[in-house]
Amino acid sequence: MADSFGTASTFSISEITGEKRRLDFTGRGLPHQPITFTGTQRAEFTWYPGNPEASVQVFGAEEQATTVRGEWKDRFIQESNSEHNGFTAGATLEDRQLGSAIDVARAVDDFRRKGQLVRVNWQFFGRVGIITKFTQTLKWGQDVEYEIEFTWISQGDTPSAALLDSQLDLGEILALVKEQVANLREKYDENPFDFRSQIPEALADYVADIEDLRDQMIDTVASVGSTASPADRIVGRLAGLYSSLTDSTTGLADELRSTTPLGKFSVPGTPSYGDLLSCELYEREFLDATRDIRRSAAIQLSSLSKQLEPNLLGTYFAKDGDNLRDVATAYYGVPGEWRSLLSYNSLDSSELTAGQLVLVPKLQSQFVET
C-alpha cells in the first residue's frame, strides 16, 4: 500500500486568483505517495530527403497533468495531533482545521468549481495550474476516497518584482531580437530563386509584421524616462508585443512548411538534384532564422510575465470567439474594464484570436484608465 502520511511535509493548494484561499494537508491528510510530476519538451522533428540528420524545432517546456489520490477518514481528522504517534490527518482551510472528511472534500470541490489558478507545493516541487477533475467516493458515510487531477501551466517559479529601471536593461532585452529580425530580412532578401504564385505576398506580409513589432518594441523602450508610464505598464506592453511576435513567427514558419521547396520557388528549366538541395538549404536557413526569433520571444515573454506576476490576477489564453469584454467579465465581474486590458496589453482592438495571451493586471489606480 502506498504511504499516505508522515510528519515532515505539507501538501498545499493555494489560489493565485479569486479569493486566494489556501488548503494545507499534513499527516494522514496527505495524498498517497509517491506523487509523480512529469515534464516534456515540445518539439517538431523534420527529416529532409537525402539528409541523415533531422531538423528540430523546439517550442518550449510543458508540464504534464498530475493526479493525486488518497483517503480522508473522520476518525483521524477529528483526533488531536498527540494521538496515533502524531499521524493525525491535518486538513486546514485558511489555518482553520476542517472537522470531517466530508468538509475536506467540499473544500477541495469548491476550489475545483471556482476554477481559479492555483499553486501547489509539496516538498521541493511547485506547480501552477487548475484543478480539472475531482473524484470523491463516499465510504460508510464518513470516509472519502478521492482523486484530484491538476493541469499545469508552469512550474510556478517564484518571480522577482518588476524592476526595469534602466535604459541599459531594456536595451539588452531588445538587442537580440533586433539582430535576429535583421537576419530574417537578410534571408528573405537573398533568396536565389523566384517565389511562386501567392507565396511572396504571404511571406512578405509576415516579415513586415515582424519588423513592425520590432519597431514598436523600440518605441516602447524609447518612451521610458520620457513618460509617466509605470515600469509594470512598460513590461506589460513588451510582453504583449513578444506574444504577437510569437504568433507572427509561428505563422511564417507554417507558411514556409505549407508546400515542398520546389512548390515555393521557380527554377528555370528542369530542376536538377542540385536545385532541389539549394531550395531545401535556403528554406532551412529561413526556417532557422524564424525559429531563433520565436525561441527568443518565448523566453523573453516568460521572463517578463514572471516579473509581472506580483501585479497580475492571472494570464488568459483566448478561445475562439473571445474578446476583452469576456476576459474583463471573467476576472473583474464587469465588462467595462476591458479598456484596462487593452491598454495594459498594448492592443489595438478588443477582439482576440484563439490562443492569444492576455495579461490580466490587478485593478490598481495606476492601471485603470478613465
C-alpha positions as CSV (number, residue, x, y, z in Angstrom):
1,M,0.0,0.0,0.0
2,A,1.3,3.5,-0.9
3,D,2.5,5.6,2.0
4,S,0.0,8.4,2.7
5,F,1.1,10.1,5.8
6,G,4.1,11.5,7.7
7,T,5.2,14.4,9.8
8,A,7.8,16.1,7.6
9,S,5.8,17.5,4.7
10,T,2.8,19.6,3.8
11,F,0.8,19.4,0.6
12,S,-0.7,22.8,0.0
13,I,-3.1,24.2,-2.7
14,S,-3.2,28.0,-2.8
15,E,-5.5,30.1,-5.1
16,I,-3.5,32.7,-7.0
17,T,-6.6,34.3,-8.4
18,G,-10.1,34.8,-6.9
19,E,-10.5,34.5,-3.1
20,K,-6.8,33.4,-2.7
21,R,-7.6,30.7,-0.2
22,R,-5.2,28.1,1.0
23,L,-5.7,24.4,1.8
24,D,-2.9,22.6,3.7
25,F,-2.7,18.8,4.2
26,T,-0.4,17.1,6.7
27,G,0.0,13.7,8.3
28,R,-2.8,11.2,7.3
29,G,-4.4,14.0,5.3
30,L,-1.6,13.8,2.7
31,P,-2.2,12.2,-0.6
32,H,-0.9,8.7,-1.1
33,Q,2.8,8.6,-2.1
34,P,4.7,8.6,-4.4
35,I,3.4,11.6,-6.3
36,T,4.6,11.8,-9.9
37,F,5.5,15.0,-11.7
38,T,6.2,14.7,-15.4
39,G,7.6,17.3,-17.8
40,T,8.1,17.2,-21.6
41,Q,9.8,19.4,-24.2
42,R,7.5,20.2,-27.1
43,A,9.4,19.8,-30.4
44,E,8.8,19.1,-34.0
45,F,11.3,16.9,-36.0
46,T,11.7,17.0,-39.7
47,W,13.8,14.7,-41.9
48,Y,14.7,16.1,-45.3
49,P,15.3,13.8,-48.3
50,G,19.0,12.7,-48.5
51,N,19.9,14.2,-45.2
52,P,20.6,11.7,-42.3
53,E,20.3,14.4,-39.7
54,A,16.9,15.7,-38.6
55,S,16.0,19.3,-38.1
56,V,14.3,20.1,-34.8
57,Q,12.0,23.0,-33.9
58,V,11.8,23.5,-30.1
59,F,8.5,25.0,-28.9
60,G,9.2,25.0,-25.1
61,A,8.8,23.0,-21.9
62,E,5.4,21.6,-20.9
63,E,4.4,20.2,-17.5
64,Q,2.1,17.2,-17.8
65,A,-1.0,16.8,-15.7
66,T,-0.7,15.3,-12.2
67,T,-3.3,13.1,-10.4
68,V,-3.0,12.6,-6.6
69,R,-5.0,10.0,-4.8
70,G,-5.8,9.3,-1.1
71,E,-8.4,8.8,1.5
72,W,-9.7,11.1,4.3
73,K,-11.0,9.4,7.4
74,D,-13.2,11.1,10.1
75,R,-11.5,9.2,12.9
76,F,-8.1,10.7,12.1
77,I,-9.3,14.2,11.1
78,Q,-11.2,14.6,14.4
79,E,-8.4,13.4,16.6
80,S,-5.7,15.5,18.2
81,N,-2.1,15.6,17.0
82,S,-0.9,13.7,20.1
83,E,-2.8,10.6,19.1
84,H,-1.6,7.8,16.7
85,N,2.1,8.9,17.1
86,G,1.4,12.3,15.7
87,F,0.0,11.0,12.5
88,T,-3.4,12.7,12.7
89,A,-5.0,13.9,9.4
90,G,-4.3,17.6,9.2
91,A,-6.6,19.4,6.8
92,T,-6.8,23.2,7.2
93,L,-8.5,25.9,5.2
94,E,-7.1,29.3,5.9
95,D,-5.5,28.0,9.1
96,R,-8.9,26.6,10.3
97,Q,-8.9,22.9,11.0
98,L,-11.7,21.2,9.0
99,G,-13.9,19.0,11.1
100,S,-14.7,16.0,8.9
101,A,-13.7,14.1,5.7
102,I,-16.9,15.5,4.1
103,D,-15.8,19.0,5.0
104,V,-12.4,18.4,3.4
105,A,-14.0,17.0,0.2
106,R,-16.4,20.0,0.0
107,A,-13.5,22.4,0.3
108,V,-11.5,20.8,-2.5
109,D,-14.6,20.6,-4.7
110,D,-15.2,24.3,-4.2
111,F,-11.7,25.0,-5.4
112,R,-12.5,23.0,-8.5
113,R,-15.8,24.7,-9.1
114,K,-14.4,28.2,-8.7
115,G,-11.8,27.3,-11.4
116,Q,-9.2,29.7,-10.2
117,L,-5.5,29.5,-10.9
118,V,-3.8,27.5,-8.1
119,R,-0.2,27.0,-6.9
120,V,0.6,23.5,-5.5
121,N,3.6,23.0,-3.2
122,W,4.9,19.7,-1.9
123,Q,8.4,19.3,-0.5
124,F,10.6,20.9,-3.3
125,F,8.0,20.6,-6.0
126,G,6.0,23.6,-7.1
127,R,3.4,23.8,-10.0
128,V,0.8,26.3,-11.1
129,G,-2.4,25.3,-12.9
130,I,-6.0,24.5,-12.2
131,I,-8.0,21.6,-10.8
132,T,-9.5,20.0,-13.8
133,K,-11.1,16.9,-12.2
134,F,-12.1,15.9,-8.6
135,T,-13.5,12.4,-7.9
136,Q,-14.8,11.7,-4.4
137,T,-16.1,8.3,-3.3
138,L,-18.0,8.1,0.0
139,K,-17.4,5.1,2.2
140,W,-19.8,4.4,5.1
141,G,-20.9,8.0,5.0
142,Q,-17.9,9.3,6.8
143,D,-14.7,8.4,4.9
144,V,-13.9,9.7,1.4
145,E,-11.6,8.2,-1.2
146,Y,-10.5,10.8,-3.7
147,E,-8.6,11.7,-6.9
148,I,-7.6,15.2,-7.7
149,E,-6.3,16.0,-11.3
150,F,-4.2,19.1,-11.8
151,T,-3.4,20.5,-15.3
152,W,-0.3,22.7,-15.1
153,I,0.7,25.8,-17.0
154,S,4.1,26.2,-15.4
155,Q,6.4,25.1,-12.5
156,G,5.4,28.2,-10.7
157,D,8.9,29.6,-10.1
158,T,8.8,32.4,-7.5
159,P,9.0,35.7,-9.6
160,S,11.0,38.7,-8.8
161,A,9.4,42.2,-8.7
162,A,9.0,44.1,-11.9
163,L,12.2,46.2,-12.0
164,L,13.1,47.8,-15.3
165,D,14.8,50.9,-14.1
166,S,17.5,51.5,-16.6
167,Q,17.7,52.1,-20.3
168,L,20.6,49.6,-20.4
169,D,18.5,46.7,-19.1
170,L,15.8,47.4,-21.7
171,G,18.4,47.8,-24.4
172,E,19.8,44.4,-23.6
173,I,16.2,42.9,-23.9
174,L,15.9,44.4,-27.4
175,A,19.4,43.8,-28.8
176,L,19.0,40.1,-29.6
177,V,15.6,40.5,-31.3
178,K,16.8,43.4,-33.4
179,E,19.8,41.3,-34.6
180,Q,17.5,38.3,-35.3
181,V,14.9,40.3,-37.2
182,A,17.7,41.8,-39.4
183,N,18.9,38.3,-40.1
184,L,15.4,37.2,-41.1
185,R,15.1,40.1,-43.5
186,E,18.6,39.3,-44.9
187,K,17.5,35.6,-45.5
188,Y,14.3,36.8,-47.2
189,D,16.1,39.2,-49.5
190,E,18.9,36.9,-50.5
191,N,16.5,34.2,-52.0
192,P,18.3,32.9,-55.1
193,F,15.1,31.8,-56.8
194,D,11.8,33.4,-57.7
195,F,8.8,32.8,-55.5
196,R,5.7,31.1,-57.0
197,S,2.1,32.4,-57.0
198,Q,0.8,33.9,-53.7
199,I,3.9,32.8,-51.7
200,P,5.8,36.1,-52.0
201,E,2.9,38.2,-50.7
202,A,2.2,35.9,-47.7
203,L,5.9,35.7,-46.7
204,A,6.4,39.4,-47.2
205,D,3.4,40.2,-45.0
206,Y,4.8,38.1,-42.2
207,V,8.3,39.6,-42.5
208,A,6.8,43.1,-42.5
209,D,4.6,42.3,-39.4
210,I,7.7,41.1,-37.5
211,E,9.7,44.2,-38.4
212,D,6.7,46.4,-37.3
213,L,6.6,44.6,-33.9
214,R,10.4,45.2,-33.6
215,D,9.8,48.9,-34.2
216,Q,7.0,49.0,-31.6
217,M,9.4,47.5,-29.1
218,I,12.0,50.1,-29.9
219,D,9.4,52.9,-29.5
220,T,8.2,51.3,-26.1
221,V,11.7,51.3,-24.8
222,A,12.4,54.8,-26.0
223,S,9.4,56.0,-24.0
224,V,11.0,55.0,-20.7
225,G,12.1,58.2,-18.9
226,S,10.0,60.4,-21.2
227,T,6.6,59.3,-20.0
228,A,4.9,58.7,-16.7
229,S,4.2,55.0,-17.5
230,P,4.9,52.7,-14.5
231,A,7.5,50.0,-15.0
232,D,4.8,47.4,-14.9
233,R,2.9,49.0,-17.8
234,I,6.1,49.0,-19.9
235,V,6.7,45.4,-19.1
236,G,3.1,44.6,-20.0
237,R,3.5,46.3,-23.3
238,L,6.6,44.4,-24.1
239,A,5.1,41.1,-23.0
240,G,2.1,41.8,-25.3
241,L,4.5,42.5,-28.2
242,Y,6.5,39.4,-27.6
243,S,3.3,37.4,-27.6
244,S,2.4,38.9,-31.0
245,L,5.9,38.2,-32.2
246,T,5.5,34.5,-31.3
247,D,2.2,34.4,-33.3
248,S,3.7,36.0,-36.4
249,T,6.8,33.8,-36.5
250,T,4.6,30.7,-36.0
251,G,2.5,31.8,-39.0
252,L,5.6,32.5,-41.1
253,A,7.0,29.0,-40.2
254,D,3.7,27.4,-41.1
255,E,3.6,29.2,-44.4
256,L,7.2,28.0,-45.2
257,R,6.3,24.4,-44.5
258,S,3.0,24.5,-46.4
259,T,4.4,23.2,-49.6
260,T,7.6,21.5,-50.8
261,P,10.6,23.7,-51.5
262,L,10.1,23.3,-55.3
263,G,6.5,24.2,-54.8
264,K,7.6,27.6,-53.4
265,F,10.3,28.5,-55.8
266,S,10.5,28.8,-59.6
267,V,13.6,27.1,-61.1
268,P,14.4,27.6,-64.8
269,G,14.2,24.5,-66.9
270,T,14.0,21.0,-65.4
271,P,15.1,21.2,-61.8
272,S,18.2,19.2,-61.0
273,Y,19.1,17.4,-57.8
274,G,21.4,20.4,-57.0
275,D,18.4,22.7,-57.5
276,L,16.4,20.7,-55.0
277,L,19.2,20.8,-52.5
278,S,19.7,24.5,-52.9
279,C,15.9,25.1,-52.4
280,E,15.9,22.9,-49.3
281,L,19.0,24.6,-47.9
282,Y,17.6,28.1,-48.4
283,E,14.3,27.1,-46.8
284,R,16.0,25.5,-43.8
285,E,18.1,28.7,-43.2
286,F,14.9,30.8,-43.5
287,L,13.2,28.5,-41.0
288,D,16.2,28.6,-38.7
289,A,16.1,32.4,-38.7
290,T,12.3,32.3,-37.9
291,R,12.8,29.7,-35.1
292,D,15.5,31.8,-33.5
293,I,13.1,34.8,-33.2
294,R,10.3,32.6,-31.9
295,R,12.5,30.9,-29.3
296,S,13.9,34.3,-28.0
297,A,10.4,35.7,-27.9
298,A,9.1,32.8,-25.9
299,I,12.0,33.1,-23.4
300,Q,11.5,36.9,-23.0
301,L,7.7,36.5,-22.7
302,S,8.2,34.0,-19.9
303,S,10.7,36.2,-18.1
304,L,8.6,39.4,-18.4
305,S,5.5,37.6,-17.3
306,K,7.3,36.4,-14.2
307,Q,8.3,39.9,-13.4
308,L,4.7,41.0,-13.7
309,E,3.2,38.2,-11.6
310,P,3.0,40.2,-8.3
311,N,0.7,42.7,-10.0
312,L,-1.3,40.2,-12.1
313,L,-4.5,38.5,-11.3
314,G,-3.7,35.9,-14.0
315,T,-2.8,35.1,-17.6
316,Y,-5.5,34.2,-20.0
317,F,-5.2,32.3,-23.3
318,A,-8.2,33.3,-25.5
319,K,-10.6,30.8,-27.0
320,D,-12.2,31.1,-30.4
321,G,-14.8,34.0,-30.3
322,D,-13.4,35.6,-27.1
323,N,-12.9,39.3,-26.7
324,L,-11.5,41.6,-24.0
325,R,-15.0,42.2,-22.6
326,D,-15.3,38.4,-21.9
327,V,-11.9,38.4,-20.1
328,A,-12.9,41.5,-18.1
329,T,-16.2,39.9,-17.0
330,A,-14.4,36.7,-16.0
331,Y,-11.8,38.4,-13.9
332,Y,-13.3,41.7,-12.7
333,G,-17.0,40.8,-12.8
334,V,-17.8,43.8,-15.2
335,P,-17.2,44.1,-18.9
336,G,-16.4,47.8,-18.7
337,E,-12.8,47.2,-17.5
338,W,-11.9,45.8,-21.0
339,R,-10.1,49.2,-21.7
340,S,-7.7,48.5,-18.9
341,L,-6.8,45.2,-20.5
342,L,-6.5,46.9,-23.9
343,S,-4.0,49.5,-22.6
344,Y,-2.1,47.0,-20.4
345,N,-1.5,44.6,-23.3
346,S,-0.9,47.3,-25.9
347,L,-3.7,46.1,-28.1
348,D,-5.5,48.0,-30.8
349,S,-8.8,46.1,-30.6
350,S,-11.0,44.3,-28.1
351,E,-11.2,41.3,-30.5
352,L,-8.9,38.3,-29.7
353,T,-7.7,35.3,-31.7
354,A,-7.7,31.8,-30.4
355,G,-4.6,31.1,-28.3
356,Q,-3.7,34.8,-27.8
357,L,-2.2,35.7,-24.5
358,V,-3.9,38.4,-22.3
359,L,-2.2,39.6,-19.2
360,V,-4.8,40.5,-16.5
361,P,-3.5,43.1,-14.0
362,K,-4.9,43.9,-10.6
363,L,-7.1,46.9,-10.8
364,Q,-4.9,49.4,-9.0
365,S,-5.3,53.1,-9.9
366,Q,-2.2,53.2,-12.0
367,F,-3.6,50.6,-14.3
368,V,-7.2,51.9,-14.8
369,E,-7.8,54.5,-17.5
370,T,-10.8,56.8,-17.1
